[in-house]
Amino acid sequence: MLMPNMTTVKLDGQHDGRQLRNALGRFPTGVTVITTRAPDGKLEGLTANSFSALSLDPPLVLWSVKRNASSLPGFLASGHFAINVLGVAQSDLSQRFATPSENKFSGLVFEDGLGGSPVLEGVLASFECQTESTLDGGDHVLFVGRVHKLSYHDGEPLMFNAGRYCRAQPLPMSAEMQAASAMWADLG
């Protein structure tokens, strides 16, 4: 049964696209900066919350970019990219890479990763990938990448939900949840 105050929209081609964005915004995501170095040497980067694990064996990840993004040709031509997972104190990096700019990397510290893709300093995790395939995704292009190198450390992730940055708060664990958590850890 639907909640009494639930908004329902039929997606019939005449709908307001904002309603779809509002509903999708109810799914909290992490925040990443995806980077590459185009064949001409130009550094490209963008903020994305479309990142997802796809496969453990082989190690594949998935992300998408708008078809009209100015950085798309660089990502397509490069064949490599790095996923930089942001920590809770890095909303400034998210904003920097979400805002059009001639040189988003000015003044930033990074290392050259696989294919020269920038791996940003201080991120929570990074995945250095080779483009395995691209797929048509409507108004987006989907990138499937094979992970060749990863790095990570403990910390609190930057989250995005309902159009704003937020942080994850752990729930108190019941005895049953603690037992299940221990079981999952043993399967690792």
BALOBA-1460 file (C-alpha; in Angstrom, 3 decimals):
// residues 188
<rec num="1" residu="m" x="0.000" y="0.000" z="0.000"/>
<rec num="2" residu="l" x="1.287" y="3.452" z="-0.911"/>
<rec num="3" residu="m" x="1.866" y="6.036" z="1.763"/>
<rec num="4" residu="p" x="-1.029" y="8.573" z="1.968"/>
<rec num="5" residu="n" x="1.210" y="11.512" z="1.003"/>
<rec num="6" residu="m" x="3.082" y="9.591" z="-1.746"/>
<rec num="7" residu="t" x="3.482" y="11.464" z="-5.044"/>
<rec num="8" residu="t" x="2.720" y="9.254" z="-8.046"/>
<rec num="9" residu="v" x="3.607" y="10.273" z="-11.608"/>
<rec num="10" residu="k" x="2.902" y="8.337" z="-14.788"/>
<rec num="11" residu="l" x="5.927" y="8.564" z="-17.110"/>
<rec num="12" residu="d" x="4.050" y="9.031" z="-20.359"/>
<rec num="13" residu="g" x="6.346" y="11.413" z="-22.206"/>
<rec num="14" residu="q" x="4.297" y="14.392" z="-21.062"/>
<rec num="15" residu="h" x="5.577" y="14.288" z="-17.477"/>
<rec num="16" residu="d" x="7.770" y="16.866" z="-15.754"/>
<rec num="17" residu="g" x="11.337" y="15.472" z="-15.701"/>
<rec num="18" residu="r" x="11.846" y="17.121" z="-12.324"/>
<rec num="19" residu="q" x="9.511" y="14.537" z="-10.794"/>
<rec num="20" residu="l" x="11.815" y="11.726" z="-11.938"/>
<rec num="21" residu="r" x="14.814" y="13.581" z="-10.494"/>
<rec num="22" residu="n" x="12.926" y="14.065" z="-7.214"/>
<rec num="23" residu="a" x="12.154" y="10.348" z="-6.947"/>
<rec num="24" residu="l" x="15.712" y="9.314" z="-7.901"/>
<rec num="25" residu="g" x="16.996" y="11.773" z="-5.294"/>
<rec num="26" residu="r" x="15.437" y="9.606" z="-2.584"/>
<rec num="27" residu="f" x="18.221" y="7.075" z="-3.211"/>
<rec num="28" residu="p" x="21.331" y="8.305" z="-1.372"/>
<rec num="29" residu="t" x="24.611" y="7.924" z="-3.217"/>
<rec num="30" residu="g" x="28.261" y="8.493" z="-2.643"/>
<rec num="31" residu="v" x="30.011" y="11.321" z="-4.482"/>
<rec num="32" residu="t" x="32.920" y="10.811" z="-6.865"/>
<rec num="33" residu="v" x="35.154" y="12.852" z="-9.107"/>
<rec num="34" residu="i" x="35.953" y="10.970" z="-12.295"/>
<rec num="35" residu="t" x="39.100" y="12.023" z="-14.136"/>
<rec num="36" residu="t" x="41.016" y="11.256" z="-17.303"/>
<rec num="37" residu="r" x="43.818" y="12.576" z="-19.476"/>
<rec num="38" residu="a" x="42.786" y="12.944" z="-23.111"/>
<rec num="39" residu="p" x="45.266" y="11.877" z="-25.833"/>
<rec num="40" residu="d" x="46.174" y="15.554" z="-26.389"/>
<rec num="41" residu="g" x="47.173" y="15.790" z="-22.693"/>
<rec num="42" residu="k" x="44.128" y="17.780" z="-21.550"/>
<rec num="43" residu="l" x="42.934" y="16.840" z="-18.069"/>
<rec num="44" residu="e" x="39.213" y="16.240" z="-17.761"/>
<rec num="45" residu="g" x="37.183" y="15.769" z="-14.591"/>
<rec num="46" residu="l" x="33.586" y="15.774" z="-13.468"/>
<rec num="47" residu="t" x="31.523" y="15.121" z="-10.362"/>
<rec num="48" residu="a" x="29.328" y="12.031" z="-10.583"/>
<rec num="49" residu="n" x="27.125" y="10.043" z="-8.270"/>
<rec num="50" residu="s" x="26.326" y="7.500" z="-10.987"/>
<rec num="51" residu="f" x="29.236" y="5.251" z="-9.942"/>
<rec num="52" residu="s" x="28.491" y="1.611" z="-9.134"/>
<rec num="53" residu="a" x="30.221" y="-1.716" z="-8.674"/>
<rec num="54" residu="l" x="29.371" y="-4.034" z="-11.572"/>
<rec num="55" residu="s" x="31.434" y="-7.215" z="-11.099"/>
<rec num="56" residu="l" x="34.025" y="-8.586" z="-8.693"/>
<rec num="57" residu="d" x="35.402" y="-11.156" z="-11.160"/>
<rec num="58" residu="p" x="36.463" y="-9.586" z="-13.416"/>
<rec num="59" residu="p" x="36.716" y="-6.337" z="-11.426"/>
<rec num="60" residu="l" x="34.354" y="-3.971" z="-13.265"/>
<rec num="61" residu="v" x="32.757" y="-0.653" z="-12.340"/>
<rec num="62" residu="l" x="30.136" y="1.456" z="-14.072"/>
<rec num="63" residu="w" x="29.452" y="5.196" z="-14.324"/>
<rec num="64" residu="s" x="27.668" y="7.542" z="-16.690"/>
<rec num="65" residu="v" x="28.097" y="11.010" z="-18.132"/>
<rec num="66" residu="k" x="25.671" y="13.294" z="-19.957"/>
<rec num="67" residu="r" x="25.873" y="12.907" z="-23.709"/>
<rec num="68" residu="n" x="26.285" y="16.699" z="-24.096"/>
<rec num="69" residu="a" x="29.116" y="17.011" z="-21.518"/>
<rec num="70" residu="s" x="32.106" y="18.893" z="-22.908"/>
<rec num="71" residu="s" x="34.424" y="16.289" z="-21.315"/>
<rec num="72" residu="l" x="32.798" y="13.287" z="-23.062"/>
<rec num="73" residu="p" x="35.119" y="13.310" z="-26.119"/>
<rec num="74" residu="g" x="38.177" y="13.246" z="-23.835"/>
<rec num="75" residu="f" x="36.822" y="10.324" z="-21.811"/>
<rec num="76" residu="l" x="35.911" y="8.408" z="-24.979"/>
<rec num="77" residu="a" x="39.324" y="8.976" z="-26.613"/>
<rec num="78" residu="s" x="41.418" y="8.285" z="-23.515"/>
<rec num="79" residu="g" x="40.531" y="4.672" z="-22.827"/>
<rec num="80" residu="h" x="41.316" y="5.168" z="-19.130"/>
<rec num="81" residu="f" x="39.766" y="6.911" z="-16.160"/>
<rec num="82" residu="a" x="40.089" y="7.189" z="-12.399"/>
<rec num="83" residu="i" x="37.214" y="7.162" z="-9.939"/>
<rec num="84" residu="n" x="38.009" y="9.333" z="-6.895"/>
<rec num="85" residu="v" x="35.582" y="8.645" z="-4.009"/>
<rec num="86" residu="l" x="35.177" y="11.760" z="-1.870"/>
<rec num="87" residu="g" x="35.188" y="11.953" z="1.916"/>
<rec num="88" residu="v" x="32.744" y="14.002" z="3.969"/>
<rec num="89" residu="a" x="35.105" y="17.003" z="4.138"/>
<rec num="90" residu="q" x="35.536" y="17.206" z="0.352"/>
<rec num="91" residu="s" x="32.301" y="18.854" z="-0.794"/>
<rec num="92" residu="d" x="34.491" y="21.675" z="-2.135"/>
<rec num="93" residu="l" x="36.079" y="19.216" z="-4.600"/>
<rec num="94" residu="s" x="32.646" y="18.021" z="-5.634"/>
<rec num="95" residu="q" x="31.552" y="21.604" z="-6.316"/>
<rec num="96" residu="r" x="34.780" y="22.401" z="-8.193"/>
<rec num="97" residu="f" x="34.322" y="19.489" z="-10.596"/>
<rec num="98" residu="a" x="30.557" y="20.053" z="-10.964"/>
<rec num="99" residu="t" x="31.117" y="23.649" z="-12.112"/>
<rec num="100" residu="p" x="32.284" y="24.459" z="-15.660"/>
<rec num="101" residu="s" x="35.845" y="25.782" z="-15.632"/>
<rec num="102" residu="e" x="38.763" y="25.951" z="-18.060"/>
<rec num="103" residu="n" x="41.164" y="24.217" z="-15.637"/>
<rec num="104" residu="k" x="39.480" y="22.391" z="-12.768"/>
<rec num="105" residu="f" x="42.843" y="20.956" z="-11.681"/>
<rec num="106" residu="s" x="44.547" y="24.311" z="-11.036"/>
<rec num="107" residu="g" x="46.244" y="24.224" z="-7.630"/>
<rec num="108" residu="l" x="45.221" y="20.622" z="-6.859"/>
<rec num="109" residu="v" x="47.648" y="17.910" z="-5.822"/>
<rec num="110" residu="f" x="47.252" y="14.630" z="-7.700"/>
<rec num="111" residu="e" x="49.254" y="11.695" z="-9.011"/>
<rec num="112" residu="d" x="49.135" y="10.345" z="-12.527"/>
<rec num="113" residu="g" x="47.268" y="7.054" z="-12.447"/>
<rec num="114" residu="l" x="46.674" y="4.501" z="-15.177"/>
<rec num="115" residu="g" x="46.808" y="6.206" z="-18.585"/>
<rec num="116" residu="g" x="47.724" y="9.487" z="-16.872"/>
<rec num="117" residu="s" x="44.286" y="9.815" z="-15.241"/>
<rec num="118" residu="p" x="44.577" y="12.089" z="-12.196"/>
<rec num="119" residu="v" x="44.208" y="10.395" z="-8.805"/>
<rec num="120" residu="l" x="43.335" y="13.196" z="-6.390"/>
<rec num="121" residu="e" x="45.186" y="13.529" z="-3.097"/>
<rec num="122" residu="g" x="43.276" y="12.769" z="0.096"/>
<rec num="123" residu="v" x="40.288" y="10.961" z="-1.403"/>
<rec num="124" residu="l" x="38.628" y="8.124" z="0.496"/>
<rec num="125" residu="a" x="39.227" y="5.600" z="-2.304"/>
<rec num="126" residu="s" x="40.404" y="5.543" z="-5.897"/>
<rec num="127" residu="f" x="39.931" y="3.087" z="-8.736"/>
<rec num="128" residu="e" x="42.246" y="3.257" z="-11.755"/>
<rec num="129" residu="c" x="40.444" y="1.789" z="-14.745"/>
<rec num="130" residu="q" x="40.729" y="0.943" z="-18.389"/>
<rec num="131" residu="t" x="37.563" y="1.478" z="-20.414"/>
<rec num="132" residu="e" x="36.125" y="-1.961" z="-21.128"/>
<rec num="133" residu="s" x="33.085" y="-0.718" z="-23.064"/>
<rec num="134" residu="t" x="30.659" y="2.158" z="-23.490"/>
<rec num="135" residu="l" x="26.910" y="1.830" z="-23.890"/>
<rec num="136" residu="d" x="24.090" y="4.074" z="-25.027"/>
<rec num="137" residu="g" x="22.069" y="5.180" z="-22.028"/>
<rec num="138" residu="g" x="19.548" y="7.629" z="-23.473"/>
<rec num="139" residu="d" x="20.777" y="11.129" z="-22.657"/>
<rec num="140" residu="h" x="23.877" y="9.583" z="-21.008"/>
<rec num="141" residu="v" x="26.786" y="7.392" z="-22.098"/>
<rec num="142" residu="l" x="27.620" y="4.525" z="-19.735"/>
<rec num="143" residu="f" x="31.254" y="3.592" z="-19.153"/>
<rec num="144" residu="v" x="32.220" y="0.116" z="-17.977"/>
<rec num="145" residu="g" x="35.755" y="0.076" z="-16.635"/>
<rec num="146" residu="r" x="38.098" y="-2.744" z="-15.651"/>
<rec num="147" residu="v" x="39.806" y="-1.856" z="-12.373"/>
<rec num="148" residu="h" x="43.584" y="-2.320" z="-12.546"/>
<rec num="149" residu="k" x="44.576" y="-0.604" z="-9.299"/>
<rec num="150" residu="l" x="42.716" y="0.604" z="-6.231"/>
<rec num="151" residu="s" x="43.577" y="2.467" z="-3.060"/>
<rec num="152" residu="y" x="41.464" y="3.206" z="0.007"/>
<rec num="153" residu="h" x="41.516" y="4.157" z="3.679"/>
<rec num="154" residu="d" x="38.993" y="4.383" z="6.484"/>
<rec num="155" residu="g" x="36.896" y="7.510" z="6.686"/>
<rec num="156" residu="e" x="33.420" y="8.908" z="6.336"/>
<rec num="157" residu="p" x="32.070" y="9.180" z="2.771"/>
<rec num="158" residu="l" x="30.475" y="12.272" z="1.296"/>
<rec num="159" residu="m" x="26.856" y="11.450" z="0.472"/>
<rec num="160" residu="f" x="24.260" y="13.099" z="-1.765"/>
<rec num="161" residu="n" x="20.533" y="12.774" z="-1.110"/>
<rec num="162" residu="a" x="17.456" y="14.765" z="-2.133"/>
<rec num="163" residu="g" x="19.554" y="17.452" z="-3.811"/>
<rec num="164" residu="r" x="22.041" y="18.098" z="-0.998"/>
<rec num="165" residu="y" x="25.222" y="16.852" z="0.588"/>
<rec num="166" residu="c" x="24.859" y="14.776" z="3.716"/>
<rec num="167" residu="r" x="26.655" y="12.205" z="5.829"/>
<rec num="168" residu="a" x="25.912" y="8.612" z="6.722"/>
<rec num="169" residu="q" x="24.939" y="7.875" z="10.297"/>
<rec num="170" residu="p" x="25.313" y="4.279" z="11.513"/>
<rec num="171" residu="l" x="22.235" y="2.684" z="13.074"/>
<rec num="172" residu="p" x="22.491" y="1.154" z="16.538"/>
<rec num="173" residu="m" x="23.021" y="-2.589" z="16.177"/>
<rec num="174" residu="s" x="20.761" y="-5.111" z="17.834"/>
<rec num="175" residu="a" x="22.220" y="-8.450" z="18.966"/>
<rec num="176" residu="e" x="20.780" y="-10.060" z="15.803"/>
<rec num="177" residu="m" x="22.378" y="-7.429" z="13.593"/>
<rec num="178" residu="q" x="25.737" y="-7.877" z="15.356"/>
<rec num="179" residu="a" x="25.569" y="-11.651" z="14.788"/>
<rec num="180" residu="a" x="24.687" y="-11.137" z="11.108"/>
<rec num="181" residu="s" x="27.490" y="-8.601" z="10.727"/>
<rec num="182" residu="a" x="29.983" y="-11.074" z="12.212"/>
<rec num="183" residu="m" x="28.720" y="-13.762" z="9.841"/>
<rec num="184" residu="w" x="29.163" y="-11.479" z="6.808"/>
<rec num="185" residu="a" x="32.683" y="-10.561" z="7.969"/>
<rec num="186" residu="d" x="33.611" y="-14.259" z="8.157"/>
<rec num="187" residu="l" x="32.468" y="-14.810" z="4.553"/>
<rec num="188" residu="g" x="34.870" y="-12.105" z="3.314"/>
